């Protein structure tokens, strides 16, 4: 009897505890499997979540205003054609024989669910010292549109820019790579890869990268403000991704041409190459353990290898990568945990504000300087892929959580609230879009004239406080 009790005790000790199963819950009986509940997962665009966070889907557009686009805008804004013509004449006070021969830059924000739609036009009377734009906004509750002057960011030395060929970042020349700050290479590489994914002839395109200098309490670093994919032959912008900074919640990238969901991809790509071995869902894990067994006819128990299967829910994304592969912060954050934790092994937890956290588990080690309380920027290395804790091989276990509840970033029905623009943010976004057009044209014109014009925008007018 004593031997039997000893054997049962040894089996219990050998079995992994629930905390040792990162993202999995073991089940011991069929009855338990039937009644088991899956992980608590937030679906951010449910009616309840939408009402709570007031998410508005906004379509952004910008480019040269054409006759066809004018017709579309009258319908989108809910205005008469004559009202639009008067608005455009006010924004274009130059000689009639010149009008129409050059690009009249516009930027629009249209919310399909109603509320406020806006149109901004860059005046051809703008100068380097005084960029001029007019804004027309129309809400569903107003009979007439509201027209007012739009304050554009003034020129300064806060930004810099450079051009790249439209190929994957890894294919750039060493001279081009040297222009890119180290902490931006992960982020820039992911954005570029999406922008050029559908190009049949990348060689005929260029990338314009605009960087903004950020002043942080501990350091001064640059951030990507915009990337433009430009058709070299036609001089037109095929796609543009713009960073929108906020003061009281995370900022986000928005496409102002193609509508591509660039921000989402950054939140589920903690490693440079996305190679997923397992996602969210039911899983069966088999563990081999040494246990004490009592052989028939033997007086003493002996050690033997036995397999134990655990059925449960995997609440994370597993990325397969060689041990030592760098792991990057998916957004600006503060380190709130960096230490071993049970089945997670070496674990880093980052807080991104608004109760959002990301988990990086099974790490082989932590990047230098990663300690609790450290502020880090998106793209910085936080750790390295490993196989610590409850792990069957080198991989990264990644989780995105809000208020400790898991969110599946790969679910197309999931949308974090800061991935959308609110109506009160339209004006600042349109000002930034037109300012980028204005500086591009100025740089092109002055390059021919042989004079130097600052290639930057002051961030003072484009940071938004929604309190």
C-alpha positions in Angstrom: 0.0 0.0 0.0 2.9 2.3 0.9 4.4 1.7 -2.5 1.1 2.5 -4.3 0.7 5.8 -2.4 4.4 6.7 -3.2 3.8 6.0 -6.9 0.6 8.2 -7.1 2.5 11.0 -5.3 5.3 10.8 -7.8 2.9 11.0 -10.8 1.2 14.1 -9.3 4.5 15.8 -8.8 5.6 15.0 -12.4 2.5 16.5 -14.0 2.8 20.2 -15.0 0.7 22.7 -13.1 -1.9 24.9 -14.8 0.5 27.9 -14.6 3.1 25.9 -16.5 0.9 25.7 -19.6 1.3 29.1 -21.2 -2.0 29.8 -22.9 -3.4 26.2 -22.3 -5.7 24.7 -19.7 -5.4 20.9 -19.0 -8.4 18.7 -18.8 -8.5 15.4 -16.9 -11.8 13.9 -17.8 -14.3 13.7 -20.7 -16.9 15.4 -18.6 -14.6 18.3 -17.8 -13.8 18.6 -21.6 -17.4 19.0 -22.4 -18.1 21.7 -19.8 -14.8 23.6 -20.3 -15.0 27.2 -21.4 -12.6 28.7 -23.9 -10.5 31.8 -23.2 -12.1 35.2 -22.7 -11.6 37.0 -26.0 -12.6 40.6 -26.7 -14.2 41.3 -30.1 -13.6 45.1 -30.3 -16.1 45.9 -33.1 -19.2 44.4 -31.5 -22.2 46.8 -31.1 -21.4 47.1 -27.4 -17.7 47.9 -28.0 -18.6 50.3 -30.8 -21.0 52.3 -28.7 -18.6 52.4 -25.8 -15.5 53.6 -27.8 -17.5 55.5 -30.5 -15.5 53.9 -33.3 -16.0 55.6 -36.7 -14.7 54.0 -39.9 -13.2 56.8 -42.0 -12.1 56.6 -45.6 -9.2 59.0 -46.3 -8.3 60.2 -49.8 -5.9 62.7 -51.2 -4.5 63.6 -54.6 -5.2 65.9 -57.5 -8.8 67.1 -57.8 -10.3 65.9 -61.1 -13.7 66.5 -62.6 -14.8 63.0 -61.7 -13.6 63.4 -58.2 -15.6 66.7 -57.9 -18.8 64.9 -58.8 -18.1 62.2 -56.2 -17.3 64.7 -53.5 -20.7 66.5 -54.0 -22.4 63.2 -53.2 -20.1 62.2 -50.3 -20.4 65.7 -48.6 -24.1 66.0 -49.3 -23.8 69.4 -51.0 -24.8 71.0 -54.3 -22.3 71.2 -57.2 -22.6 75.0 -57.1 -21.5 75.1 -53.4 -18.4 73.0 -54.3 -17.5 75.3 -57.2 -17.7 78.4 -55.0 -15.5 76.7 -52.4 -12.9 75.7 -55.0 -12.8 79.3 -56.5 -12.0 80.6 -53.0 -9.2 78.1 -52.7 -7.8 78.8 -56.1 -7.6 82.6 -56.6 -5.3 82.7 -59.6 -5.6 83.6 -63.3 -8.3 81.5 -65.1 -5.8 80.6 -68.0 -3.5 79.0 -65.4 -6.3 77.2 -63.4 -6.6 73.5 -64.2 -3.1 73.1 -65.7 -1.5 72.2 -62.4 -2.5 69.8 -59.6 -5.1 71.2 -57.2 -4.3 69.1 -54.0 -7.2 67.9 -52.0 -7.7 65.7 -48.9 -11.0 64.3 -47.7 -12.3 62.3 -44.8 -15.6 60.5 -45.3 -17.3 58.5 -42.6 -19.8 56.0 -44.2 -21.7 55.7 -40.9 -22.6 59.4 -41.2 -21.6 62.1 -38.7 -19.0 64.6 -40.2 -17.5 64.5 -43.7 -14.7 66.9 -44.5 -12.9 68.3 -47.6 -9.7 70.3 -47.5 -8.0 72.0 -50.5 -4.5 73.4 -50.7 -4.6 76.9 -52.3 -2.2 77.5 -55.2 -1.6 80.9 -53.6 0.4 79.2 -50.9 4.0 80.3 -50.3 6.9 78.7 -48.4 6.2 81.2 -45.5 2.4 80.9 -45.6 0.8 77.7 -46.8 -3.0 78.2 -47.3 -5.8 75.7 -47.2 -9.6 75.8 -46.9 -11.7 73.3 -45.1 -15.3 72.4 -45.8 -17.1 70.2 -43.3 -20.7 68.9 -43.4 -22.5 66.9 -40.8 -25.8 65.0 -41.2 -27.6 67.5 -38.9 -26.5 70.6 -40.8 -28.2 72.0 -43.9 -25.2 74.0 -45.1 -21.5 73.1 -45.0 -19.1 75.0 -42.7 -16.2 76.6 -44.4 -13.1 77.9 -42.6 -9.4 78.4 -43.1 -7.3 75.3 -42.3 -4.1 75.9 -40.3 -1.3 73.9 -41.9 1.9 72.9 -40.0 4.6 75.6 -40.6 8.0 74.7 -42.1 10.8 74.0 -39.6 13.7 71.6 -39.2 11.9 69.0 -37.1 11.6 66.5 -39.9 14.0 64.9 -42.4 13.3 62.7 -45.5 15.1 60.4 -47.9 14.2 58.2 -50.9 14.5 54.4 -51.3 14.0 52.1 -54.2 10.7 50.2 -53.9 12.1 46.8 -52.9 12.1 44.9 -49.6 14.3 46.6 -47.0 16.6 43.6 -46.9 17.3 44.2 -50.6 18.4 47.8 -50.1 22.0 48.8 -50.6 24.2 49.2 -47.5 24.4 52.9 -48.3 20.5 53.2 -48.2 20.3 51.1 -45.0 22.7 53.4 -43.2 20.2 56.3 -43.6 17.7 54.4 -41.5 17.9 54.5 -37.7 18.3 51.0 -36.2 15.1 51.2 -34.1 13.0 52.0 -37.2 14.2 49.1 -39.4 11.7 46.5 -38.1 8.8 49.0 -38.5 9.8 50.3 -41.9 10.5 46.8 -43.2 7.0 45.6 -42.4 5.3 48.7 -43.8 7.3 48.6 -47.1 6.7 44.9 -47.5 2.9 45.6 -47.5 3.1 48.6 -49.8 5.0 46.7 -52.5 3.3 43.3 -52.1 1.1 43.8 -55.2 3.5 45.6 -57.5 4.4 43.8 -60.7 7.3 46.0 -61.5 8.8 47.5 -58.3 11.8 49.0 -60.2 9.5 51.7 -61.6 8.6 53.0 -58.1 10.3 55.0 -55.4 9.6 55.3 -51.6 9.7 58.7 -50.0 10.3 58.3 -46.2 9.6 61.3 -43.9 11.0 61.1 -40.4 10.0 63.3 -37.4 12.3 63.9 -34.5 10.7 62.9 -31.2 11.9 64.4 -27.9 11.5 61.8 -25.1 12.4 62.3 -21.4 15.3 59.9 -21.7 16.4 60.3 -25.3 15.8 62.0 -28.6 14.8 59.7 -31.4 13.2 59.8 -34.8 9.8 58.4 -35.8 8.3 57.6 -39.2 5.8 60.3 -40.1 4.9 59.1 -43.6 5.9 56.8 -46.4 4.8 57.4 -50.0 5.0 54.9 -52.8 5.6 57.0 -55.9 5.3 56.0 -59.5 8.6 57.3 -60.9 7.4 57.6 -64.5 4.1 59.5 -63.8 5.1 61.2 -60.6 1.9 60.1 -58.9 1.4 58.6 -55.4 0.2 55.1 -55.6 -0.1 54.6 -51.8 0.7 56.6 -48.7 0.8 55.7 -45.0 0.7 58.5 -42.5 1.3 58.4 -38.7 -1.3 60.2 -36.6 0.0 61.1 -33.2 -2.3 61.5 -30.2 -1.6 62.8 -26.7 -4.0 60.7 -24.6 -4.0 57.3 -26.3 -1.9 55.3 -28.8 -1.4 56.8 -32.3 -1.8 54.8 -35.5 -0.8 54.6 -39.1 -3.5 55.3 -41.7 -3.4 54.8 -45.5 -4.6 57.9 -47.4 -4.8 56.2 -50.8 -5.4 52.4 -50.7 -7.2 52.0 -47.4 -4.8 49.2 -46.4 -4.9 48.3 -42.7 -1.3 48.9 -42.0 -1.6 49.4 -38.2 -3.1 46.0 -37.7 -0.1 44.2 -39.2 2.3 45.9 -36.8 0.4 44.7 -33.8 0.8 41.0 -34.7 4.4 41.0 -36.0 6.7 41.0 -33.0 9.3 39.2 -35.2 10.6 40.5 -38.6 9.3 37.4 -40.5 5.8 36.2 -39.6 5.9 32.4 -39.5 3.0 31.1 -37.4 2.9 27.6 -36.1 -0.2 27.9 -34.0 -2.9 30.4 -33.4 -5.9 30.8 -31.1 -8.1 27.7 -30.6 -8.5 24.3 -29.2 -5.2 22.4 -28.8 -3.9 19.1 -27.6 -0.5 19.0 -26.0 1.4 15.8 -25.3 4.0 15.8 -22.6 6.5 13.0 -21.8 7.5 12.6 -18.2 9.4 10.3 -16.0 7.1 8.6 -13.4 7.5 5.9 -10.8 5.8 2.6 -11.8 5.3 -0.7 -10.0 6.1 -3.6 -12.3 4.2 -6.8 -11.8 6.3 -9.3 -9.7 8.7 -6.6 -8.6 9.0 -5.3 -5.0 10.5 -1.9 -5.8 9.0 0.8 -8.2 11.1 1.9 -11.1 11.2 5.0 -13.3 9.5 4.9 -16.7 8.7 7.4 -19.5 5.0 8.0 -19.9 3.0 10.3 -22.2 0.3 12.6 -20.9 -2.1 14.5 -23.2 -3.7 17.8 -22.2 -6.6 19.3 -24.1 -7.4 23.0 -23.8 -7.5 26.4 -25.4 -4.4 28.1 -26.8 -4.8 31.8 -26.2 -1.9 33.3 -28.1 0.0 33.3 -31.4 3.1 31.1 -31.7 5.8 32.4 -34.1 8.4 29.8 -35.2 11.9 31.3 -35.4 15.5 30.2 -34.6 16.7 30.7 -31.1 18.2 34.2 -30.7 16.0 35.9 -33.2 15.3 39.5 -32.1 11.8 40.2 -30.6 10.5 43.7 -31.2 8.0 45.9 -29.3 4.9 46.1 -31.4 4.1 49.7 -30.2 5.5 52.4 -27.9 5.3 51.0 -24.3 6.6 50.8 -20.8 8.1 47.5 -19.5 6.0 46.3 -16.6 7.5 42.7 -16.3 10.8 41.1 -17.4 11.5 37.9 -15.5 10.8 34.2 -15.6 7.2 33.2 -14.9 6.2 29.5 -14.7 5.3 27.9 -18.0 5.8 31.1 -19.9 9.5 30.8 -19.2 11.3 34.2 -19.6 8.5 36.7 -20.1 8.3 40.3 -21.0 5.1 42.2 -20.5 4.7 45.7 -22.1 2.0 48.2 -21.3 0.8 50.4 -24.2 -1.7 52.6 -22.3 -5.5 52.4 -22.2 -5.1 49.0 -20.4 -3.5 47.3 -23.5 -0.6 44.9 -22.8 1.4 42.5 -25.0 3.1 39.3 -23.7 6.4 37.9 -25.2 7.1 34.4 -23.7 9.6 31.4 -23.9 12.5 33.9 -24.4 16.1 32.9 -24.4 17.1 36.2 -22.8 16.2 39.9 -22.5 17.7 42.7 -24.6 20.2 45.0 -22.8 18.5 47.6 -20.6 15.1 45.9 -20.5 14.0 46.4 -16.9 10.7 47.2 -15.2 9.8 50.8 -15.7 11.8 51.4 -18.9 10.1 53.4 -21.7 10.7 52.0 -25.1 9.7 52.9 -28.7 8.0 50.8 -31.3 10.4 48.5 -33.0 13.0 48.4 -30.3 14.4 45.0 -29.4 13.1 43.7 -26.1 14.2 40.1 -26.1 15.3 37.0 -28.1 13.4 33.9 -29.2 14.0 30.8 -27.1 12.4 27.7 -25.6 12.2 28.4 -21.9 9.3 27.4 -19.7 6.7 25.0 -21.1 7.9 24.8 -24.7 8.6 22.0 -27.2 11.1 24.0 -29.3 12.3 27.5 -30.1 9.4 29.9 -30.8 7.8 33.1 -29.5 4.5 32.9 -27.7 2.8 36.3 -28.2 -0.4 37.7 -26.6 -2.3 41.0 -27.0 -4.6 41.8 -24.0 -6.9 44.5 -22.9 -7.8 44.7 -19.2 -6.1 41.2 -18.9 -8.5 39.7 -21.4 -7.1 38.2 -24.6 -7.7 39.8 -28.0 -7.0 37.9 -31.3 -5.3 40.5 -33.6 -5.7 38.1 -36.6 -9.5 38.2 -36.3 -10.7 40.5 -39.1 -13.7 41.5 -37.0 -11.3 42.8 -34.3 -10.5 46.5 -34.4 -8.8 48.4 -31.6 -10.5 51.7 -31.0 -7.4 53.8 -31.8 -7.1 52.2 -35.3 -10.0 54.5 -36.4 -10.2 58.2 -36.7 -12.9 60.1 -34.8 -14.7 63.1 -36.4 -12.9 65.6 -34.2 -9.6 64.3 -35.6 -10.5 64.9 -39.3 -9.2 68.4 -39.4 -5.8 67.7 -38.0 -5.4 64.6 -40.2 -6.3 66.6 -43.4 -3.9 69.3 -42.4 -1.1 66.8 -42.2 -2.0 65.2 -45.5 -1.9 68.5 -47.3 1.3 69.6 -45.6 3.0 66.5 -47.0 1.8 67.3 -50.5 2.9 70.9 -50.1 6.5 70.1 -49.0 6.9 67.4 -51.7 6.0 69.9 -54.4 8.2 72.6 -52.9 11.1 70.3 -52.7 10.6 69.2 -56.3 10.4 72.8 -57.5 13.3 74.2 -55.5 15.5 71.2 -56.7 15.2 72.6 -60.2 15.7 76.2 -59.0 18.9 75.2 -57.1 17.8 76.7 -53.9 17.4 75.1 -50.5 14.0 75.0 -48.7 13.5 73.3 -45.4 12.1 69.8 -45.8 10.3 69.6 -42.6 7.0 70.3 -40.8 6.5 71.5 -37.3 4.6 68.8 -35.3 2.9 71.5 -33.1 -0.3 71.6 -35.1 -0.7 67.9 -35.7 -0.6 66.4 -32.3 -4.1 65.9 -31.0 -5.6 66.1 -27.5 -9.1 64.5 -27.4 -9.8 65.1 -23.8 
